[in-house]
Amino acid sequence: MGKPLLQFTKKGIYCAAARVYLDPWQPVDKALITHGHADHSRWGHKNYITQHDNVPIIKHRLGDINVSGMAHGENLLINNVKFSFHPAGHIPGSSQIRVEHKDEVWVFTGDYKTEDDGISTPYQPVKCDTFITECTFGLPAFKWQSQSQVMEDVNIWCAQNHADGKTSVLFAYSLGKAQRLIKHLDTSQMKIYCHGAVFKMTEVLRELIDFPPTYLITKETTKEELAGNIVVAPPSAHGSPWIRKMVPYVTASASGWMAFRGARRRRAIDKGFVLSDHCDWDGLLDSIDATGCENVITTHGYQDIFARYLREHKGLNAISERTQYEGENLNESENMDSQDEVKSSNTNFSSSK
């Protein structure tokens, strides 16, 4: 039996027939990149190929790189291997990568979600023989509310803080989650101020997406200007000297990990909103069904448990592989919660799809 079309190597996912890598984690000559998050698009490759919308994102993050862009659905032929990018719905500019060679089709998802968030090109299932899927939230315990429900809760929370004269500080990843919040925040009574990392990335994406006005927080920004308004900042800003000028403020985090018991308390924040840029349990299963695949390779997340479920309950040829992709980060305390959910899920598969 020959080597698989895509192999998991010490440098990343490798297509030997075309001599290219997909989202490699060590420097290579030619890299096809699914999206702009740091665990998938790393510095040091000689040549980057990605979807058009992701080009300005990774150039902003990585600096002076040799990068070319392709449209969704456009074919790239390398040594008789056909590659194409297809919407992943994860964040703006995110894509799955379809690989076809000798009547064999593989799809690598990168990170993805199935709900239309209003800023990313919505996820599109791609038929394939082998599906390489993330499973960041690959447990039955993870079932998301709709974005509209979550954002209604976020806006009610902000409005109450505004009425109390307090600044609403929302922590979210500077690429993707932050812009998702900004797009859907109610600005009828409040302004949106941003940490520098969020502001700069939003300005990059403003060429592609219609956002409400945002204001950069500088040394000259006063507490009086911020009072009663909204601040969007990366999680790293929490507890830093930077946040002191927000007083009086109330904090919140938008993350899938807010579904964990105790996550809000352990992150020392006042409010948690369960909002993820990854599939929940049902989204993962529905996506796999839609591909019509026979083989599944699970990567970052609960890959071993999820692969076992797919074998035992879906009849698929499923295995897990280790990568250096991170998904949404857990801190040490939340990882303990994670183990509790794993133990519970081991006995709850019978009620799942």
C-alpha positions in Angstrom: 0.0 0.0 0.0 1.4 3.4 -1.0 1.9 6.4 1.2 -1.3 8.5 2.0 -1.9 11.6 -0.1 -1.4 13.7 3.0 1.1 12.7 5.7 1.6 14.1 9.2 5.3 14.9 9.6 7.5 16.7 12.1 7.1 19.9 10.0 3.4 19.7 9.4 0.9 18.1 7.0 2.8 17.2 3.9 1.7 16.3 0.3 4.7 14.4 -1.0 3.3 14.2 -4.6 3.3 18.0 -4.8 6.1 18.7 -2.3 4.0 21.2 -0.4 2.8 21.6 3.2 -0.5 22.6 4.6 -0.4 24.9 7.6 3.1 23.7 8.6 4.5 24.5 12.0 8.2 24.5 11.0 9.7 26.6 8.1 9.3 25.0 4.6 9.7 26.1 1.0 6.0 26.2 0.0 3.1 26.4 2.4 -0.6 26.5 1.7 -2.3 28.4 4.6 -5.9 28.0 5.7 -6.2 31.2 7.8 -4.4 33.9 9.7 -4.3 32.6 13.3 -0.7 32.2 14.6 -0.9 28.4 15.1 -1.8 27.9 11.4 0.2 30.7 9.7 3.7 30.9 11.0 6.7 33.0 10.1 9.6 31.6 8.2 8.2 29.9 5.0 9.8 30.8 1.7 6.4 30.9 -0.2 2.9 31.3 1.1 -0.3 30.5 -0.8 -3.7 31.3 0.6 -7.2 32.6 -0.2 -7.3 36.2 -1.4 -9.0 37.7 1.7 -6.3 36.1 3.9 -3.4 37.8 2.2 -3.7 41.2 3.9 -4.3 39.5 7.2 -1.1 37.4 7.2 0.9 40.2 5.7 -0.2 42.4 8.7 0.8 39.6 11.1 3.9 38.3 9.5 5.4 41.3 7.7 7.3 41.2 4.5 6.6 37.7 3.1 6.3 36.2 -0.3 2.6 35.4 -0.6 0.1 34.8 -3.4 -3.7 34.6 -3.2 -6.3 32.5 -4.8 -10.1 32.8 -5.1 -12.4 30.2 -3.5 -12.9 27.3 -5.8 -9.9 28.3 -8.1 -7.7 25.3 -9.0 -4.0 25.2 -8.5 -2.1 22.3 -10.2 1.2 21.3 -8.7 2.9 18.1 -10.1 -0.6 16.8 -11.2 -2.0 17.4 -7.7 -5.0 19.7 -7.7 -5.5 22.1 -4.8 -8.3 24.5 -4.1 -9.5 26.7 -1.2 -13.1 26.5 0.1 -14.9 28.6 2.7 -14.4 27.5 6.3 -16.5 30.1 8.1 -14.0 30.2 11.0 -12.8 33.9 10.7 -12.5 36.3 7.8 -10.2 34.9 5.1 -10.4 31.3 6.5 -10.6 28.3 4.1 -10.5 24.6 3.9 -8.0 23.1 1.5 -9.2 20.4 -1.0 -6.5 18.1 -2.4 -7.2 15.8 -5.4 -4.8 13.3 -7.0 -5.5 10.2 -9.0 -9.3 10.1 -8.2 -8.6 10.5 -4.5 -9.9 13.6 -2.7 -8.8 14.8 0.8 -10.1 17.9 2.6 -8.2 19.6 5.4 -10.5 21.9 7.4 -8.0 24.0 9.3 -10.4 25.6 11.9 -14.1 26.0 11.0 -17.6 26.6 12.1 -20.9 26.1 10.4 -22.9 29.2 11.7 -22.8 32.3 9.5 -21.3 35.0 11.7 -21.9 37.9 9.3 -18.2 38.7 8.7 -16.7 35.4 7.3 -17.6 33.7 4.1 -20.0 31.0 5.3 -18.8 27.4 5.6 -19.4 25.2 2.6 -19.2 21.4 2.9 -16.9 19.8 0.3 -17.3 16.2 -0.8 -14.2 14.0 -0.2 -12.9 10.5 0.6 -10.8 11.6 3.6 -11.7 14.5 5.9 -9.1 16.0 8.3 -11.1 17.8 10.9 -10.3 19.8 14.0 -12.4 18.9 17.1 -11.6 21.7 19.5 -15.0 21.2 21.0 -15.5 17.6 20.1 -17.6 16.5 23.1 -21.4 16.2 23.4 -21.4 18.7 26.2 -20.7 21.5 23.7 -23.8 22.8 22.1 -23.9 26.5 21.1 -26.7 28.9 21.3 -27.3 31.0 18.1 -25.2 34.0 17.6 -28.3 36.2 17.6 -29.2 35.0 21.1 -25.6 35.5 22.4 -25.3 39.0 21.0 -28.7 40.0 22.4 -27.3 39.0 25.8 -24.1 40.9 25.2 -25.9 44.0 24.2 -28.3 43.9 27.2 -25.2 43.5 29.4 -23.5 46.5 27.8 -26.7 48.6 28.0 -27.0 47.9 31.8 -23.3 48.9 32.3 -23.9 52.1 30.3 -26.9 52.9 32.6 -24.7 52.3 35.6 -21.9 54.6 34.2 -19.5 51.7 33.9 -17.2 50.7 31.0 -18.0 47.3 29.4 -14.6 45.6 28.7 -15.0 42.6 26.3 -12.1 40.2 26.0 -11.8 38.5 22.6 -9.1 37.3 20.2 -7.8 40.2 18.2 -8.4 38.4 14.9 -11.9 37.0 14.3 -13.8 37.0 17.6 -13.1 40.7 18.2 -14.5 41.7 14.8 -17.5 39.4 15.2 -18.4 41.3 18.4 -17.7 44.7 16.9 -19.9 43.9 13.9 -22.9 43.1 16.0 -22.6 45.4 19.0 -25.4 48.0 19.5 -23.7 51.4 19.1 -26.9 53.4 19.2 -25.9 54.8 22.7 -22.3 53.7 23.0 -19.0 54.0 21.2 -16.6 51.1 20.7 -13.0 51.7 21.9 -10.3 49.2 21.0 -7.0 48.0 22.3 -4.2 48.6 19.7 -4.0 45.0 18.6 -7.8 44.8 18.0 -8.0 48.3 16.4 -5.2 47.6 13.9 -6.6 44.2 12.8 -10.1 45.7 12.4 -8.7 48.4 10.2 -7.0 45.7 8.0 -10.4 44.0 7.7 -12.4 47.2 7.1 -11.3 46.9 3.5 -13.4 43.7 3.3 -16.2 44.2 5.9 -18.5 47.1 6.9 -17.9 47.7 10.6 -19.3 50.5 12.8 -16.8 53.2 13.9 -14.1 52.1 16.3 -11.7 54.3 18.3 -8.1 53.5 19.3 -7.3 53.8 23.0 -4.1 55.9 23.4 -2.2 57.5 26.2 -4.4 60.6 25.7 -7.7 58.7 26.1 -9.3 59.7 29.4 -11.4 57.7 31.8 -14.3 60.2 31.2 -14.3 59.3 27.5 -14.4 55.6 28.2 -17.0 55.7 30.9 -20.3 54.0 29.9 -18.8 52.9 26.6 -17.5 49.6 25.2 -13.9 48.4 25.1 -12.8 45.4 23.0 -9.4 44.0 24.0 -7.4 40.7 23.7 -7.4 38.4 26.7 -3.7 39.3 27.4 -4.8 42.8 28.4 -6.7 41.5 31.4 -4.8 42.3 34.6 -2.3 44.6 32.8 -1.6 48.2 33.8 -3.3 49.2 30.5 -6.8 48.4 31.9 -6.5 50.7 34.9 -7.8 53.7 32.9 -11.1 51.9 32.4 -12.1 52.3 36.0 -15.0 51.9 36.8 -15.4 48.9 34.5 -17.0 45.5 34.2 -15.3 42.6 32.4 -16.6 39.8 30.2 -15.0 37.1 28.0 -16.5 35.7 24.8 -15.3 32.1 24.3 -16.5 28.6 23.8 -14.7 27.7 27.0 -17.2 29.9 28.9 -19.4 26.8 28.7 -17.2 25.2 31.4 -18.3 25.4 35.0 -16.1 27.8 36.8 -14.3 29.2 33.7 -15.5 32.8 34.4 -14.4 32.7 38.0 -11.0 31.2 37.2 -10.3 33.8 34.6 -11.3 36.5 37.2 -13.9 38.1 35.0 -17.4 39.3 35.8 -19.4 37.8 32.9 -18.9 35.0 30.4 -20.5 34.7 27.0 -20.4 31.3 25.2 -19.4 32.4 21.7 -17.0 30.3 19.7 -15.4 30.4 16.2 -15.3 26.6 16.2 -18.0 24.0 15.6 -19.8 22.5 18.5 -20.5 18.8 18.7 -23.5 18.8 16.3 -21.7 21.1 13.9 -18.8 18.6 13.7 -21.0 15.6 13.1 -23.2 17.4 10.5 -20.1 18.6 8.7 -18.6 15.1 8.5 -21.9 13.7 7.3 -22.1 16.3 4.5 -18.8 15.4 3.1 -19.8 11.8 2.4 -16.3 10.7 3.5 -15.3 7.2 4.6 -12.2 8.2 6.4 -11.7 10.8 9.1 -8.5 12.1 10.7 -9.1 14.1 13.9 -6.6 16.7 15.0 -6.4 19.4 17.7 -9.0 19.2 20.5 -10.6 16.0 21.9 -9.2 14.0 18.9 -8.9 10.6 20.6 -12.4 10.6 22.1 -14.0 12.1 18.9 -12.2 9.5 16.6 -13.5 6.7 18.9 -17.0 8.0 18.7 -16.8 8.2 14.9 -15.6 4.5 14.7 -18.0 3.1 17.2 -21.2 5.1 16.5 -20.8 6.3 12.9 -19.0 3.3 11.3 -16.2 5.5 9.9 -12.6 4.7 9.5 -11.4 7.3 12.0 -8.0 7.9 13.6 -6.4 10.8 15.5 -3.2 12.6 14.8 -1.1 15.0 16.8 -0.4 18.5 15.5 0.9 21.8 16.9 -2.5 23.6 16.3 -4.0 25.0 19.4 -7.7 25.9 18.8 -9.0 28.1 21.5 -6.5 28.1 24.4 -7.3 26.7 27.8 -5.6 27.8 31.0 -4.5 25.2 33.5 -7.7 25.4 35.6 -10.0 25.1 32.6 -8.0 22.1 31.5 -9.1 20.5 34.8 -12.7 21.3 33.9 -12.0 19.7 30.5 -11.0 16.4 32.1 -14.2 16.4 34.1 -16.2 16.9 30.8 -14.2 14.0 29.2 -15.1 11.6 32.0 -18.8 12.6 31.8 -18.9 12.3 28.0 -17.5 8.8 28.1 -20.8 7.7 29.4 -23.1 10.1 27.5 -22.5 9.1 23.8 -25.8 7.2 23.7 -27.8 10.5 23.8 -25.7 12.0 21.0 -26.2 11.9 17.2 
